[in-house]
Amino acid sequence: MKNLKNKYFINGKNFSCELKEPYLEDLIEIFLNKSILKEPKIAVAVNNQMIERCKWKKKKINFQDKIEIVAPFFGG
């Protein structure tokens, strides 16, 4: 039996992972390859709508949702 990977569109690029029920918080952690607790200053939008951090755990991601993860940086 084949391993199926789900595809997502994050920060303008295709991203694949094996989450069966993709919730925003889990997808962010896999995409960043680290705990989001260590990234306190990121903002996330799904389909051009900002999602409050307290809602990341309950926000289910659907097929073809577009996710943007941004962080402030100096000199920008």
N, C-alpha and C positions, 0 to 999 in steps of 0.2 A: 504494500500500500504506500502511495506517495505521501510525502509531507507537503501539505498545502500551506502556502504563505499568503497572507493578506497584504494587499498593497494600499499604501496611503500616499498622499501628496503633502509633504511637509517642507516648508521654506522653499517652495518652488521646485522641489525634486521628488522623484518617486522614492518611496521607502517601503521595504517589505519586512514583515515579522510574522511570528506564529501565534499571535494573540487570538483566542477563540471569541472572546467577548471584549472588544476594544473599548476601554474607557480612557479618557483623556490623560489622566494622571499616569497610568501604566505606559501608555504610548510615549509620553514625554520622557519618562525615565529610560525606556529602551532606546529612544532616539538620541538622547543626550549621553547614554551609556553611563549614567550615574544617578544617584539619589537626588531628587529635586529639592530635598531639604538643604542640600549644599548650594543650591542656586536660588537664593531668596529673591533675587531681583530680575526675574524674568516675567514677561507678559505673554499671554497666549490668546490667539484669536482663532475661531473656527468659522469658516465661511464669512470672513470679514466682520465678525462680531466678537468683541472681547468677552472672555469667560473669566469670571472672578475665580481666584485661586481656591476659595472654599467650595466651589462647584466642580473642580477638576475630577474628583473621585467619582462623582455621579454622572458626569457628562459622557454619554455613550457616543462613540464615533461611528458614523455610517459610511457606506461605500461612497466614494467620490467627494467626501468632505475635504476641504482645503484648510490646512492647519499652518499657522505662522507662529513661530516662537522667536521672540526678540529679547535682547538684553542691552542695557545701556553700556556705552564704552566711552573712554576719554578721547578727546580730539575729534569727535564726530560731529 
